[in-house]
Amino acid sequence: MAVSFDNLQNTQRIRYEAFANFATEINNCNTYNTIAVALSGQVKFILDSFIFRICYQFDNSTLTFEVFRGNCTFLEGTVDSVLQFEKQVLSRGIPVSVTRAEIKENPTLNQTVYHHPKVHSLSVLPTVNSQHQIIVTNALRQEDLSLESDFKFLRLISDLIASKLSQLFLIRQIEQKRLELEQKNKQITILNQTLEEKVSQRTVELQEANLELQTLFYRTSHDFRAPLANIVGLANLAEMVTDDPDVLNLFDKCKTVVGGLDKMLFKLNTMSSFEFEKNFEKIDFKDIVQKIKQKFQNEIQSNDIVVRFSDATLNSFSCHKAMLLCIFENLFENAICFCSAQPEIDIHIENSGPGLLIRFADNGTGIPPEIKDKIFAMYYRGNERSTGTGLGLYIVKKLVKMLNGKITVESKAGVFTAFNIGLPA
């Protein structure tokens, strides 16, 4: 009995380790092909699977991934690519286990991949919400139906894949909207020469398209965080039933990976939410810096970071406080990420004409000249030390632009980096 229990614990440990590796790979995926590679490489270590299939629907688009004999193929199409059996399970919305006898008797499974003679049982898990729906099917070679632990892993895989595909669909929609806006801008440029009335009409359409994009950005990035919370919740529940330090460590790694995804969506959601509020107020920069130091108190103490702040402003300054706080947070986080052995961060505020100049400097690793022009790009990471989302400096530049300001960077590799932000009165 002890040997059997040890074997079971070892098997579970291997499965959780495989899922942690799988979650890390999925977190780094930016194409459907890389997701397929992750599925083909890791699912076999997580589940006893002969055929593993994922069908994901978003609006009128459908993505299907199928892992068979170590290879994963994916198909992007319409709702017609969903099997009739999968449609029935999705309509009921509850998990299903199917025996070999039931497979033979079910007409909707004839002429499908599940009718393979080596398939003796199916475990099917559907998930449906307002934004998307996903169904995960695991075909096994034995008659025994999946245990409760197998359905837990199906749920973890389902939520993780749904979150990543939701993110990729969101990015695609944003890019489509951006191209639409770009095309409309070109049309406006042409029409502006002779047709003032049409220019006015196109401007209204552009504003509506931009508002639609902002609304989409805000709502979807908020809604897509729900599956991540489910994964963390399942991991927390699982931690309550084991004292094995290795398993607990794997759960902690899993939650760290999920936290990275959630952090990325939170940043996207935060940036888009500012489009809907334009509340300006008198700014107390000392208070803002104090809030930043409190938020990063653990990082400051663990890295022995020296933080200096000086305010040489002579006049009061009004601005969007939440935007400024977000700018300071992301710059501070960036400085911590690339700090030196004896880190120092200097924040200086002074008047610049009727406006304001904010200088945010650190003595970290600096920015190599060849990547200096890329650091504000979305999802760009400077080097292998970067553990962030690749969104921090992108968000900083976007927020500065929304405040009608300008941002420049000075840096010397291995010596310092300084961001200079000019804001109008």
C-alpha positions in Angstrom: 0.0 0.0 0.0 2.9 2.4 0.8 4.5 1.7 -2.5 1.3 2.3 -4.3 0.8 5.5 -2.5 4.3 6.6 -3.2 3.9 5.8 -6.9 0.6 7.8 -7.0 2.3 10.8 -5.4 5.2 10.6 -7.8 2.9 10.3 -10.7 0.9 13.4 -9.5 4.2 15.3 -9.0 5.3 14.6 -12.6 1.9 15.7 -13.9 1.9 18.9 -12.0 5.5 19.6 -13.0 4.5 19.0 -16.7 1.6 21.3 -16.3 3.8 24.0 -14.8 6.1 23.7 -17.8 3.1 23.7 -20.1 1.8 26.9 -18.5 5.2 28.6 -18.9 5.3 27.7 -22.6 1.7 28.8 -23.2 2.5 32.1 -21.4 5.2 32.8 -24.0 3.1 31.8 -27.0 2.2 34.5 -29.5 0.9 32.3 -32.4 -1.4 29.4 -32.8 1.4 27.3 -34.1 3.5 27.8 -30.9 0.4 26.8 -28.9 0.2 23.6 -31.0 3.8 22.8 -30.3 3.3 23.3 -26.5 0.3 20.9 -26.6 2.1 18.2 -28.6 5.1 18.4 -26.2 3.4 18.5 -22.8 -0.1 17.0 -22.9 1.3 13.5 -23.0 3.0 14.1 -19.6 -0.1 15.6 -18.0 -2.8 13.2 -19.2 -3.1 9.6 -20.3 -4.3 10.5 -23.7 -4.6 8.7 -27.1 -6.4 11.6 -28.8 -6.7 15.1 -27.3 -8.8 17.8 -28.9 -9.6 21.4 -28.1 -12.3 23.3 -29.9 -12.5 27.1 -29.1 -15.1 29.5 -30.4 -15.0 33.3 -30.3 -17.8 35.2 -32.1 -18.0 33.4 -35.5 -14.5 32.1 -35.4 -13.4 28.7 -34.4 -10.0 27.2 -33.6 -9.5 23.4 -33.3 -6.3 21.8 -31.9 -5.9 18.0 -32.2 -3.1 16.0 -30.6 -2.7 12.5 -32.1 0.4 10.3 -31.9 2.7 13.1 -30.6 1.7 15.6 -33.3 -0.7 18.5 -32.9 -2.6 20.0 -35.8 -4.7 23.1 -35.7 -7.4 24.4 -37.9 -8.9 27.9 -38.0 -12.3 28.0 -39.5 -16.0 28.7 -38.8 -18.5 27.1 -36.5 -19.0 24.3 -39.1 -15.7 22.8 -38.0 -17.3 21.9 -34.6 -18.4 18.3 -34.4 -22.1 17.6 -33.9 -21.2 15.7 -30.7 -19.3 18.7 -29.4 -22.2 21.1 -30.2 -24.5 18.8 -28.1 -22.2 18.8 -25.1 -21.7 22.6 -25.3 -25.4 23.1 -25.4 -25.8 21.1 -22.2 -22.8 22.7 -20.6 -21.8 19.9 -18.3 -18.9 17.4 -18.3 -19.5 14.1 -20.0 -17.8 10.6 -19.8 -18.5 8.2 -22.7 -17.8 4.5 -22.7 -16.8 2.4 -25.8 -20.3 1.0 -26.1 -21.8 4.5 -26.0 -19.3 5.6 -28.7 -20.5 2.8 -31.0 -24.1 3.6 -30.3 -23.9 7.4 -30.7 -24.6 8.3 -34.4 -22.9 11.8 -33.9 -19.6 10.0 -33.3 -19.6 7.9 -36.4 -17.1 9.0 -39.0 -15.3 11.1 -36.4 -11.8 10.8 -35.0 -13.3 9.4 -31.8 -14.6 6.3 -33.7 -11.0 5.0 -33.9 -10.9 1.3 -32.8 -8.3 2.0 -30.1 -10.6 4.6 -28.4 -12.4 3.0 -25.4 -13.6 6.0 -23.5 -14.0 9.8 -23.7 -13.8 12.6 -21.1 -15.4 15.8 -22.3 -15.3 19.2 -20.5 -17.2 22.2 -21.9 -16.9 25.8 -20.7 -19.3 28.5 -21.9 -19.4 32.2 -21.0 -20.5 35.5 -22.6 -17.2 36.0 -24.5 -16.3 32.5 -25.8 -16.8 28.8 -25.4 -14.3 26.0 -25.3 -14.7 22.2 -25.2 -11.8 19.8 -24.3 -12.1 16.1 -25.2 -9.6 13.4 -24.0 -9.9 10.0 -25.7 -8.4 7.1 -23.8 -7.3 3.6 -24.8 -8.7 2.0 -21.7 -12.3 1.5 -20.6 -11.8 3.1 -17.2 -13.3 6.6 -17.2 -11.2 9.5 -16.0 -10.8 10.1 -12.3 -11.6 13.3 -10.6 -7.9 14.4 -10.9 -8.1 14.0 -14.6 -11.0 16.3 -14.9 -9.1 18.8 -12.7 -6.2 18.7 -15.2 -8.7 19.1 -18.1 -10.1 22.2 -16.4 -6.7 23.7 -15.8 -5.7 23.1 -19.4 -9.0 24.4 -20.6 -8.8 27.6 -18.6 -5.2 28.3 -19.5 -5.8 27.7 -23.3 -9.0 29.8 -23.2 -7.1 32.7 -21.6 -4.3 32.6 -24.1 -6.5 32.3 -27.1 -8.7 35.1 -25.8 -5.6 37.3 -25.5 -4.6 36.4 -29.1 -8.1 37.1 -30.4 -8.1 40.4 -28.6 -4.8 41.4 -30.1 -6.0 40.4 -33.5 -9.2 42.5 -33.2 -7.2 45.5 -31.9 -4.9 45.2 -34.9 -7.8 44.9 -37.3 -9.3 48.0 -35.7 -6.0 49.8 -35.9 -5.8 49.0 -39.6 -9.4 50.2 -40.1 -8.5 53.5 -38.3 -5.4 53.8 -40.4 -7.4 53.3 -43.6 -10.0 55.8 -42.5 -7.2 58.3 -41.8 -5.9 57.9 -45.3 -9.3 58.5 -46.7 -9.7 61.6 -44.6 -6.4 63.0 -45.9 -7.5 62.5 -49.5 -11.0 63.9 -49.0 -9.8 66.9 -47.0 -8.5 68.7 -50.0 -11.9 69.2 -51.7 -14.7 67.7 -49.7 -15.1 69.4 -46.3 -18.5 67.8 -45.7 -17.3 64.3 -46.3 -14.3 65.0 -44.1 -16.6 65.8 -41.2 -18.6 62.6 -41.8 -15.4 60.5 -41.8 -14.2 62.1 -38.7 -17.4 61.1 -36.9 -16.9 57.5 -38.1 -13.3 57.6 -37.0 -14.3 58.7 -33.5 -17.0 56.0 -33.3 -14.5 53.3 -34.4 -12.0 54.6 -31.8 -14.6 54.5 -29.1 -15.6 51.0 -30.1 -11.9 49.9 -29.9 -11.5 51.5 -26.5 -14.7 49.8 -25.3 -13.7 46.4 -26.7 -10.2 46.8 -25.1 -11.7 47.7 -21.7 -14.5 45.0 -21.5 -12.6 42.1 -23.0 -9.4 42.5 -21.1 -11.5 42.7 -17.9 -13.7 39.6 -18.7 -10.8 37.5 -19.8 -9.3 37.6 -16.3 -12.0 35.3 -15.0 -10.5 32.0 -16.2 -7.2 33.0 -14.6 -8.9 33.4 -11.3 -10.4 29.9 -11.8 -6.9 28.4 -12.3 -5.6 30.1 -9.1 -8.6 28.9 -7.2 -8.1 25.3 -8.3 -4.4 25.5 -7.4 -5.3 26.9 -3.9 -7.8 24.1 -3.3 -5.3 21.5 -4.4 -2.7 22.9 -2.0 -5.1 22.2 0.8 -5.0 18.4 0.2 -1.2 17.9 0.1 1.8 18.5 2.3 4.3 17.5 -0.3 6.8 20.4 -0.6 7.7 19.5 -4.2 4.0 19.5 -5.2 3.4 22.8 -3.3 6.4 24.3 -5.0 4.9 23.3 -8.4 1.6 24.9 -7.5 3.4 28.1 -6.5 5.1 28.1 -9.9 1.8 27.6 -11.6 0.2 30.5 -9.8 3.2 32.7 -10.6 2.8 32.0 -14.3 -1.0 32.7 -14.1 -0.2 35.8 -12.2 1.9 37.0 -15.1 -1.0 36.6 -17.5 -3.3 38.3 -15.1 -0.9 41.2 -14.7 -0.7 41.6 -18.4 -4.5 41.8 -18.8 -4.7 44.1 -15.8 -2.3 46.5 -17.4 -4.2 46.5 -20.7 -7.5 47.0 -18.8 -6.0 49.9 -16.7 -4.7 51.8 -19.8 -8.0 51.5 -21.7 -10.0 52.6 -18.6 -8.3 56.0 -18.6 -9.9 56.7 -22.0 -13.2 57.0 -20.2 -12.2 59.4 -17.5 -10.6 62.8 -17.7 -10.6 64.0 -14.1 -7.8 66.5 -13.4 -6.8 67.6 -9.9 -4.0 69.3 -8.1 -1.0 66.9 -7.8 1.0 66.2 -4.7 4.1 64.5 -6.1 5.4 63.6 -2.7 2.2 61.7 -2.0 2.5 59.8 -5.4 6.1 58.8 -4.7 5.2 57.7 -1.2 2.4 55.4 -2.6 5.0 54.0 -5.1 7.4 53.2 -2.3 4.7 51.5 -0.3 3.7 49.4 -3.2 7.2 48.2 -3.9 8.3 48.1 -0.3 9.4 44.5 -0.5 11.4 45.0 -3.6 13.1 48.1 -2.2 14.1 46.3 1.0 15.2 43.0 -0.6 17.4 44.9 -3.2 18.6 47.7 -0.8 17.4 50.3 -3.3 18.1 53.9 -2.5 15.2 56.1 -3.6 15.7 59.9 -3.8 13.0 62.4 -4.5 13.2 66.1 -5.1 10.5 68.6 -6.0 11.7 72.0 -7.3 8.4 73.2 -8.6 7.3 76.7 -7.7 3.7 76.5 -8.9 0.9 74.0 -8.3 0.3 71.6 -11.1 -3.0 69.9 -12.1 -3.2 66.6 -14.0 -4.9 63.2 -14.1 -3.6 61.7 -10.9 -4.3 58.1 -11.7 -2.5 58.4 -15.0 0.6 59.9 -13.3 0.5 57.2 -10.7 0.4 54.5 -13.4 3.3 56.2 -15.2 5.4 56.3 -12.0 4.5 52.7 -11.2 5.6 51.3 -14.5 8.9 53.4 -14.6 9.7 52.2 -11.0 8.9 48.6 -11.9 11.2 48.9 -15.0 14.0 50.3 -12.8 13.7 47.5 -10.3 13.8 44.9 -13.1 17.1 46.2 -14.5 18.7 47.4 -11.2 22.4 47.1 -10.5 24.2 45.6 -7.5 23.9 48.9 -5.5 20.6 50.3 -7.0 19.7 53.9 -6.8 16.5 55.6 -8.2 16.3 59.4 -8.5 13.0 61.2 -9.2 13.2 64.9 -9.8 10.3 67.3 -10.6 10.8 70.9 -11.8 8.9 73.6 -13.7 9.6 73.9 -17.5 8.0 77.0 -18.8 4.3 76.8 -18.1 4.5 73.0 -17.9 6.5 70.4 -15.9 9.5 68.2 -16.4 9.8 64.9 -14.6 13.1 63.1 -14.6 13.2 59.4 -13.6 16.7 58.1 -13.4 18.4 54.9 -12.2 22.0 53.5 -12.2 20.9 50.1 -13.6 22.1 48.0 -16.5 21.3 50.8 -19.0 19.9 50.4 -22.6 22.1 49.3 -25.5 22.0 51.8 -28.4 20.7 49.2 -30.8 17.5 48.6 -28.9 16.9 52.2 -27.7 14.3 52.9 -30.4 12.4 49.6 -29.6 11.8 49.9 -25.8 8.4 51.6 -26.1 7.0 48.9 -28.4 4.2 46.7 -27.2 5.4 43.3 -25.7 9.1 44.3 -26.3 11.5 42.9 -23.7 15.0 44.3 -23.6 16.9 41.2 -22.6 16.7 37.8 -20.9 16.7 39.5 -17.4 13.3 41.0 -18.2 10.5 39.2 -16.2 7.8 41.7 -17.0 4.9 41.7 -19.5 6.6 43.8 -22.1 3.8 46.4 -21.6 5.3 48.8 -19.0 7.1 51.3 -21.1 4.5 51.0 -23.9 1.8 52.0 -21.4 4.0 54.9 -20.1 4.4 56.3 -23.6 0.7 56.0 -24.3 -0.3 57.7 -21.1 2.2 60.5 -21.6 0.7 61.0 -25.1 -2.8 61.0 -23.7 -1.7 63.8 -21.4 -0.4 65.7 -24.5 3.2 65.3 -23.2 6.5 64.0 -24.5 8.9 61.4 -23.2 12.6 60.9 -24.1 15.2 58.5 -22.8 18.9 58.9 -22.1 21.0 55.9 -21.3 24.5 54.4 -21.3 24.8 50.7 -21.2 26.0 49.5 -17.7 25.8 53.0 -16.2 22.4 54.6 -16.1 19.0 55.2 -17.7 16.9 58.4 -17.4 13.4 59.0 -18.7 12.5 62.7 -19.2 8.8 63.5 -19.3 7.5 66.9 -20.3 3.9 67.7 -19.5 1.9 70.8 -20.5 0.2 73.0 -17.9 
